[in-house]
Every structure is written in C-alpha cells, then in structure tokens.
Amino acid sequence: MQSITWKCPSNIALIKYWGKKGNQYPANPSLSFTLTNCHTITTLSFEPKEDDGTLLLSFSYDGAPMPTFEPKLEQFFNNTEHLFPFLTKYLIEINTTNTFPHSSGIASSASGMAALALCLCSMEMKIEKTLSTEDFFKKASNVARLGSGSASRSTLGPVVMWGKSDSFEESSDDYAIKVSNVHPIFNSYCDTILLVDQDKKEVSSSDGHALLKNNPFAQIRFQEAKANLELLNKALKEGNLIGFNNIVEQEAMMLHAMMMTSKPYFLLIKPNTLAIIQKVWEMRSILNLHMTITLDAGANVHLLYPENEKARVIAFINKELVQFCNSNFIHDHVGLGPIEMN
Ligand code: PMV
C-alpha cells in the first residue's frame, strides 16, 4: 500500500461565513487566521483493485471505526467523486486524528475536510502528476469547500480569504486565497480558545446556514460582511490593532445576532461566554492590552492578542478567566498552513 499524510490546522474566521447559495457557495466572502496547534492529521493509504466502478473505502478515527462521521463522509464523496475519477481503481483506507475535541464548536470539520482534500489531491499527484503547485492548492481548497465551507480556508495560511470580492482580484467563490501584504504583527497573533462548553453543537453548521434563508436581516448581513471585509483588510495591512478589534468583535456579535433573529431562533452563547466577554471588555483598557474576542457558532470564546502581549494576557487569563471555563483552554497561534508529512 502507498500512503499520504497531511497535518492540517483549523482556522478561526474573523469575517464570518454564515449563509450559503448554490452548491456550497458562500453568501458573502469570509476571512480567517489559520491556526497551528488545533489540527487534524489524516493518512490516506491506497492499493490497486479491479475497477468495478464502486468506491471502496474504510474510515477510522484514532484507529477505531467512527460511525457518527460516516454520513458526512458519504456526502463528501458523493459531492467530490467526479473530481477524482481514478478512485474506483483503488482500495482506500483513511485514518484521521485531531488534537482537539471534534464537534465542540472548534472548527474540526475545517481541518478534517481540508486534510482529506489535501490527501486526495496528493493521491492524484502520485497517480497522474497533472497538477501544478498552484492548481494543487486551488483544487484542494475547492474540494475541501464541498465538504465544509470553512475548510476551504484551512488549505493555506497564515491569513486567508474565501469568496468573490472586488477588493481581492484573485478571489473566487470556488476556492480560498492567501491574503498578501499583511502587517507582520498578525503573522504571530495568538488565539486562546476558552472552552466554555464542550458538548456537541446545538445547531449544526448546515442547519445554521439554512436559517439565513428566512432571516429578515440576511441581505443586510451579507452587505455588512462585505463592507467589514474591506475595513479589516485595511486594518490588517496597516497593523491597526484598534480597527482590527472593532471589526472582529462586530462580526462575532452579528453572527450571533443572526442566530437570535432566525426563525426558529437560537441562543448559542452561555452565561460564562458573556462573563468572559464582559471581563475582557472591562479590563483591556485598564491593563492596556489589545485583546479581542471572537466566537464561532457556539459558546466557546476565542481570545485574540498580539504575541508581544502574550505573557501579560496569559497572566490575565489565569487570574480572571479560567473560572468561567473550568480551566479548559487551548493556547494556539496563527500558522503557515498545512504540511505534508511523508
Ligand atoms: O464550514 P461550516 O459550514 O461549518 O461553516 C462555518 C461557519 C462559521 O464557523 C460560524 C464561520 C466561519 O466562517 O468559519
């Protein structure tokens, strides 16, 4: 058997993708930091079999079967099989592992689907050698998108955007691109994820995206996201930390406002989410720290801050915030993106 392994990080969206159109296309462009420590490692092994037109694959998570992942995988292969016509000529084994809890509000589908997409593109390279490096990453991002929209952004680093935007000439709804000329302060930005709630998500991403169809504020939200993308791009280039903080927090608030105003409505934050946000807002000017918060579609808080403030922010977390997350947190930071490990 031949095998391929990719280590692929998760990402945290600063401009949120929330709402789809067509076949997994975003209703608005999004932008994220690629992380480092929160990652998935996926190994794809394959050996030739008779091509009887059927896809034969086995999947394990941490070396054991994981039936709960199977429907999502099946859907992924139904959507992407046509892009890899050679797959039916091989017996395929996929083994995957995460460094962080899956389905807990940390984007494990982002790193998981991106790692799988990268493995499939590497398999194509081994067999057919037809992709240039640029095409390799475009295809991997496009394939990852078909598994989970945010996964399209995990195929690159450190700062990545996905979705057509007039401010980014090369941008596309099909795949993500790297954001260039970002001020160096953001290349080592830190993200401490405070795990307020590690239960399975209350609303799946797919259901959440679908709620935008009947949300009365959806069109305004999509326009605001586009405007915020332009403002954030400017702040990222200038190294404007105050501007960065304002836009990133507004995006998080708007994502949750969308959830609260959908039909049916959802409240995904918990009392401890609010307690953390209020403490950060109260203390950051007093301590003169550039901390900002963002949220995914769940209760966990991502605390973002520049590396040169790390020691002081960690002291603040240990003193003031651990009580709200039962001392469960993950220190992460912006990273360069996935690595092939063979
Ligand atoms: O990739 P999905 O379908 O799981 O959607 C991700 C949605 C958010 O995490 C809330 C925002 C984002 O852009 O990552």
Residues whose N, C-alpha, C, O or C-beta is under 5 A from the ligand:
A	BS01	PMV	A13 I15 K16 Y17 S30 S148 G149 S150 A151 S205 D296 A297
